[in-house]
Amino acid sequence: MDNSLNIKFPLDMALYFVQSLPTDYQNAILQMLLNKTQEKATTSQKLPFEYGAAKSAILYVAPDFNAPLEDFNDYM
């Protein structure tokens, strides 16, 4: 059973709430966030990418891709 809450709050509301907590709780939250960001950094470094790894990601490019857009004629 997953005990984590998946509730999203605006950042300013979350910061206001954290600032109203005692210092020990603020430090614990800070350490938890720092550990999560370090875990994300180490997992992203484990993925080896090579040149041309996404060459099959682009399936279609319109023939007029580089043509000037009519919407910007006033600015040119």
N, CA, C and O atoms as a GROMACS GRO file, in nm:
protein
  304
    1MET      N    1   0.084  -0.118   0.000
    1MET     CA    2   0.000   0.000   0.000
    1MET      C    3   0.088   0.124   0.000
    1MET      O    4   0.183   0.134   0.079
    2ASP      N    5   0.058   0.218  -0.088
    2ASP     CA    6   0.136   0.340  -0.101
    2ASP      C    7   0.078   0.445  -0.006
    2ASP      O    8  -0.040   0.480  -0.016
    3ASN      N    9   0.160   0.496   0.085
    3ASN     CA   10   0.115   0.594   0.182
    3ASN      C   11   0.142   0.737   0.138
    3ASN      O   12   0.106   0.831   0.210
    4SER      N   13   0.203   0.757   0.023
    4SER     CA   14   0.234   0.892  -0.021
    4SER      C   15   0.109   0.962  -0.072
    4SER      O   16   0.023   0.901  -0.136
    5LEU      N   17   0.100   1.091  -0.041
    5LEU     CA   18  -0.013   1.171  -0.088
    5LEU      C   19   0.023   1.233  -0.221
    5LEU      O   20   0.135   1.282  -0.239
    6ASN      N   21  -0.068   1.232  -0.313
    6ASN     CA   22  -0.044   1.290  -0.445
    6ASN      C   23  -0.130   1.414  -0.461
    6ASN      O   24  -0.210   1.424  -0.555
    7ILE      N   25  -0.114   1.508  -0.368
    7ILE     CA   26  -0.192   1.632  -0.369
    7ILE      C   27  -0.099   1.744  -0.413
    7ILE      O   28   0.014   1.754  -0.366
    8LYS      N   29  -0.146   1.828  -0.503
    8LYS     CA   30  -0.063   1.937  -0.554
    8LYS      C   31  -0.117   2.070  -0.501
    8LYS      O   32  -0.237   2.097  -0.505
    9PHE      N   33  -0.024   2.153  -0.451
    9PHE     CA   34  -0.056   2.285  -0.399
    9PHE      C   35   0.025   2.388  -0.476
    9PHE      O   36   0.132   2.355  -0.529
   10PRO      N   37  -0.023   2.512  -0.483
   10PRO     CA   38   0.061   2.618  -0.540
   10PRO      C   39   0.186   2.637  -0.454
   10PRO      O   40   0.181   2.615  -0.333
   11LEU      N   41   0.295   2.677  -0.514
   11LEU     CA   42   0.422   2.689  -0.444
   11LEU      C   43   0.414   2.788  -0.329
   11LEU      O   44   0.468   2.761  -0.222
   12ASP      N   45   0.347   2.902  -0.348
   12ASP     CA   46   0.341   3.000  -0.240
   12ASP      C   47   0.264   2.947  -0.120
   12ASP      O   48   0.298   2.979  -0.006
   13MET      N   49   0.161   2.866  -0.143
   13MET     CA   50   0.086   2.807  -0.033
   13MET      C   51   0.173   2.705   0.041
   13MET      O   52   0.172   2.700   0.164
   14ALA      N   53   0.247   2.626  -0.034
   14ALA     CA   54   0.333   2.526   0.029
   14ALA      C   55   0.442   2.593   0.110
   14ALA      O   56   0.472   2.549   0.221
   15LEU      N   57   0.504   2.699   0.057
   15LEU     CA   58   0.608   2.769   0.131
   15LEU      C   59   0.554   2.834   0.258
   15LEU      O   60   0.620   2.833   0.361
   16TYR      N   61   0.434   2.890   0.250
   16TYR     CA   62   0.372   2.950   0.368
   16TYR      C   63   0.350   2.843   0.475
   16TYR      O   64   0.375   2.866   0.593
   17PHE      N   65   0.303   2.727   0.433
   17PHE     CA   66   0.279   2.618   0.528
   17PHE      C   67   0.409   2.572   0.591
   17PHE      O   68   0.415   2.552   0.712
   18VAL      N   69   0.513   2.553   0.510
   18VAL     CA   70   0.642   2.505   0.563
   18VAL      C   71   0.702   2.608   0.658
   18VAL      O   72   0.761   2.570   0.760
   19GLN      N   73   0.688   2.736   0.627
   19GLN     CA   74   0.744   2.840   0.714
   19GLN      C   75   0.673   2.846   0.848
   19GLN      O   76   0.730   2.894   0.946
   20SER      N   77   0.550   2.800   0.854
   20SER     CA   78   0.476   2.803   0.980
   20SER      C   79   0.509   2.683   1.069
   20SER      O   80   0.464   2.678   1.184
   21LEU      N   81   0.585   2.587   1.019
   21LEU     CA   82   0.623   2.469   1.096
   21LEU      C   83   0.742   2.500   1.187
   21LEU      O   84   0.815   2.596   1.163
   22PRO      N   85   0.762   2.419   1.291
   22PRO     CA   86   0.883   2.435   1.373
   22PRO      C   87   1.010   2.408   1.291
   22PRO      O   88   1.005   2.340   1.189
   23THR      N   89   1.121   2.460   1.336
   23THR     CA   90   1.248   2.453   1.263
   23THR      C   91   1.290   2.309   1.236
   23THR      O   92   1.341   2.279   1.128
   24ASP      N   93   1.268   2.219   1.331
   24ASP     CA   94   1.306   2.079   1.311
   24ASP      C   95   1.232   2.019   1.192
   24ASP      O   96   1.290   1.947   1.112
   25TYR      N   97   1.103   2.049   1.182
   25TYR     CA   98   1.024   1.998   1.069
   25TYR      C   99   1.069   2.061   0.937
   25TYR      O  100   1.075   1.994   0.834
   26GLN      N  101   1.101   2.190   0.940
   26GLN     CA  102   1.148   2.258   0.819
   26GLN      C  103   1.277   2.192   0.770
   26GLN      O  104   1.293   2.168   0.650
   27ASN      N  105   1.370   2.163   0.863
   27ASN     CA  106   1.496   2.100   0.825
   27ASN      C  107   1.472   1.960   0.770
   27ASN      O  108   1.539   1.918   0.676
   28ALA      N  109   1.378   1.886   0.828
   28ALA     CA  110   1.349   1.751   0.780
   28ALA      C  111   1.292   1.756   0.638
   28ALA      O  112   1.328   1.672   0.554
   29ILE      N  113   1.205   1.851   0.611
   29ILE     CA  114   1.148   1.865   0.477
   29ILE      C  115   1.256   1.904   0.377
   29ILE      O  116   1.261   1.852   0.266
   30LEU      N  117   1.344   1.995   0.418
   30LEU     CA  118   1.454   2.036   0.330
   30LEU      C  119   1.544   1.917   0.297
   30LEU      O  120   1.581   1.899   0.181
   31GLN      N  121   1.579   1.837   0.397
   31GLN     CA  122   1.663   1.721   0.372
   31GLN      C  123   1.595   1.620   0.280
   31GLN      O  124   1.659   1.562   0.193
   32MET      N  125   1.465   1.601   0.300
   32MET     CA  126   1.391   1.508   0.214
   32MET      C  127   1.392   1.557   0.069
   32MET      O  128   1.412   1.477  -0.023
   33LEU      N  129   1.371   1.687   0.048
   33LEU     CA  130   1.372   1.742  -0.087
   33LEU      C  131   1.510   1.733  -0.150
   33LEU      O  132   1.523   1.702  -0.268
   34LEU      N  133   1.614   1.760  -0.071
   34LEU     CA  134   1.750   1.750  -0.124
   34LEU      C  135   1.784   1.608  -0.163
   34LEU      O  136   1.849   1.585  -0.265
   35ASN      N  137   1.741   1.511  -0.083
   35ASN     CA  138   1.767   1.371  -0.117
   35ASN      C  139   1.695   1.331  -0.244
   35ASN      O  140   1.751   1.257  -0.326
   36LYS      N  141   1.572   1.378  -0.263
   36LYS     CA  142   1.498   1.344  -0.385
   36LYS      C  143   1.564   1.405  -0.508
   36LYS      O  144   1.571   1.340  -0.612
   37THR      N  145   1.613   1.529  -0.498
   37THR     CA  146   1.677   1.591  -0.614
   37THR      C  147   1.809   1.521  -0.645
   37THR      O  148   1.846   1.509  -0.761
   38GLN      N  149   1.881   1.476  -0.542
   38GLN     CA  150   2.006   1.402  -0.566
   38GLN      C  151   1.977   1.268  -0.630
   38GLN      O  152   2.054   1.223  -0.715
   39GLU      N  153   1.867   1.201  -0.590
   39GLU     CA  154   1.831   1.074  -0.651
   39GLU      C  155   1.797   1.092  -0.798
   39GLU      O  156   1.835   1.010  -0.881
   40LYS      N  157   1.726   1.200  -0.830
   40LYS     CA  158   1.691   1.227  -0.970
   40LYS      C  159   1.816   1.255  -1.052
   40LYS      O  160   1.826   1.211  -1.166
   41ALA      N  161   1.911   1.327  -0.994
   41ALA     CA  162   2.034   1.360  -1.067
   41ALA      C  163   2.114   1.234  -1.095
   41ALA      O  164   2.170   1.220  -1.203
   42THR      N  165   2.121   1.143  -1.000
   42THR     CA  166   2.200   1.022  -1.022
   42THR      C  167   2.130   0.929  -1.120
   42THR      O  168   2.198   0.861  -1.197
   43THR      N  169   1.998   0.923  -1.119
   43THR     CA  170   1.930   0.836  -1.213
   43THR      C  171   1.939   0.891  -1.355
   43THR      O  172   1.946   0.814  -1.451
   44SER      N  173   1.938   1.024  -1.370
   44SER     CA  174   1.948   1.080  -1.505
   44SER      C  175   2.090   1.062  -1.560
   44SER      O  176   2.107   1.057  -1.682
   45GLN      N  177   2.190   1.052  -1.474
   45GLN     CA  178   2.326   1.032  -1.520
   45GLN      C  179   2.349   0.888  -1.562
   45GLN      O  180   2.448   0.860  -1.631
   46LYS      N  181   2.264   0.796  -1.524
   46LYS     CA  182   2.283   0.656  -1.556
   46LYS      C  183   2.236   0.621  -1.698
   46LYS      O  184   2.261   0.510  -1.745
   47LEU      N  185   2.170   0.712  -1.765
   47LEU     CA  186   2.117   0.683  -1.898
   47LEU      C  187   2.218   0.722  -2.004
   47LEU      O  188   2.242   0.842  -2.024
   48PRO      N  189   2.280   0.627  -2.072
   48PRO     CA  190   2.377   0.661  -2.175
   48PRO      C  191   2.306   0.691  -2.308
   48PRO      O  192   2.230   0.609  -2.359
   49PHE      N  193   2.332   0.808  -2.360
   49PHE     CA  194   2.276   0.845  -2.490
   49PHE      C  195   2.389   0.859  -2.591
   49PHE      O  196   2.500   0.902  -2.557
   50GLU      N  197   2.359   0.824  -2.714
   50GLU     CA  198   2.457   0.837  -2.820
   50GLU      C  199   2.401   0.929  -2.927
   50GLU      O  200   2.280   0.953  -2.932
   51TYR      N  201   2.488   0.980  -3.011
   51TYR     CA  202   2.443   1.064  -3.122
   51TYR      C  203   2.351   0.981  -3.212
   51TYR      O  204   2.382   0.867  -3.245
   52GLY      N  205   2.239   1.041  -3.251
   52GLY     CA  206   2.145   0.974  -3.339
   52GLY      C  207   2.047   0.885  -3.265
   52GLY      O  208   1.975   0.807  -3.329
   53ALA      N  209   2.042   0.893  -3.133
   53ALA     CA  210   1.953   0.806  -3.056
   53ALA      C  211   1.806   0.838  -3.082
   53ALA      O  212   1.721   0.751  -3.069
   54ALA      N  213   1.775   0.963  -3.119
   54ALA     CA  214   1.636   1.002  -3.141
   54ALA      C  215   1.606   1.026  -3.289
   54ALA      O  216   1.509   1.094  -3.322
   55LYS      N  217   1.686   0.970  -3.377
   55LYS     CA  218   1.665   0.998  -3.520
   55LYS      C  219   1.533   0.943  -3.571
   55LYS      O  220   1.480   0.992  -3.671
   56SER      N  221   1.479   0.842  -3.506
   56SER     CA  222   1.349   0.789  -3.548
   56SER      C  223   1.232   0.858  -3.479
   56SER      O  224   1.117   0.821  -3.501
   57ALA      N  225   1.260   0.960  -3.393
   57ALA     CA  226   1.154   1.028  -3.320
   57ALA      C  227   1.076   1.124  -3.411
   57ALA      O  228   0.956   1.143  -3.391
   58ILE      N  229   1.141   1.183  -3.510
   58ILE     CA  230   1.074   1.276  -3.602
   58ILE      C  231   1.022   1.195  -3.719
   58ILE      O  232   1.100   1.141  -3.799
   59LEU      N  233   0.891   1.187  -3.729
   59LEU     CA  234   0.831   1.104  -3.832
   59LEU      C  235   0.796   1.180  -3.958
   59LEU      O  236   0.793   1.123  -4.067
   60TYR      N  237   0.769   1.313  -3.945
   60TYR     CA  238   0.726   1.389  -4.062
   60TYR      C  239   0.768   1.534  -4.045
   60TYR      O  240   0.753   1.591  -3.938
   61VAL      N  241   0.820   1.593  -4.151
   61VAL     CA  242   0.850   1.735  -4.156
   61VAL      C  243   0.782   1.790  -4.281
   61VAL      O  244   0.803   1.739  -4.391
   62ALA      N  245   0.701   1.893  -4.264
   62ALA     CA  246   0.629   1.952  -4.376
   62ALA      C  247   0.728   2.008  -4.478
   62ALA      O  248   0.834   2.055  -4.441
   63PRO      N  249   0.693   2.002  -4.608
   63PRO     CA  250   0.785   2.052  -4.711
   63PRO      C  251   0.812   2.202  -4.698
   63PRO      O  252   0.918   2.249  -4.738
   64ASP      N  253   0.717   2.278  -4.643
   64ASP     CA  254   0.735   2.423  -4.629
   64ASP      C  255   0.778   2.460  -4.487
   64ASP      O  256   0.743   2.568  -4.439
   65PHE      N  257   0.852   2.374  -4.421
   65PHE     CA  258   0.892   2.396  -4.283
   65PHE      C  259   0.972   2.525  -4.267
   65PHE      O  260   0.951   2.598  -4.170
   66ASN      N  261   1.062   2.555  -4.360
   66ASN     CA  262   1.146   2.674  -4.350
   66ASN      C  263   1.087   2.796  -4.419
   66ASN      O  264   1.152   2.901  -4.424
   67ALA      N  265   0.968   2.785  -4.473
   67ALA     CA  266   0.906   2.898  -4.541
   67ALA      C  267   0.866   3.006  -4.439
   67ALA      O  268   0.829   2.973  -4.326
   68PRO      N  269   0.873   3.133  -4.479
   68PRO     CA  270   0.833   3.240  -4.386
   68PRO      C  271   0.683   3.232  -4.355
   68PRO      O  272   0.602   3.196  -4.440
   69LEU      N  273   0.649   3.264  -4.232
   69LEU     CA  274   0.509   3.260  -4.190
   69LEU      C  275   0.440   3.390  -4.229
   69LEU      O  276   0.496   3.498  -4.212
   70GLU      N  277   0.319   3.380  -4.280
   70GLU     CA  278   0.244   3.498  -4.322
   70GLU      C  279   0.206   3.587  -4.204
   70GLU      O  280   0.189   3.708  -4.219
   71ASP      N  281   0.193   3.527  -4.087
   71ASP     CA  282   0.154   3.604  -3.969
   71ASP      C  283   0.259   3.708  -3.930
   71ASP      O  284   0.226   3.806  -3.863
   72PHE      N  285   0.386   3.688  -3.972
   72PHE     CA  286   0.492   3.778  -3.933
   72PHE      C  287   0.534   3.874  -4.044
   72PHE      O  288   0.641   3.934  -4.034
   73ASN      N  289   0.454   3.889  -4.148
   73ASN     CA  290   0.487   3.979  -4.258
   73ASN      C  291   0.500   4.122  -4.211
   73ASN      O  292   0.583   4.197  -4.263
   74ASP      N  293   0.420   4.163  -4.112
   74ASP     CA  294   0.427   4.300  -4.063
   74ASP      C  295   0.558   4.330  -3.994
   74ASP      O  296   0.600   4.446  -3.987
   75TYR      N  297   0.624   4.230  -3.943
   75TYR     CA  298   0.746   4.249  -3.866
   75TYR      C  299   0.871   4.234  -3.952
   75TYR      O  300   0.981   4.263  -3.905
   76MET      N  301   0.858   4.190  -4.076
   76MET     CA  302   0.975   4.166  -4.159
   76MET      C  303   1.001   4.283  -4.251
   76MET      O  304   1.096   4.281  -4.329
   0.00000   0.00000   0.00000
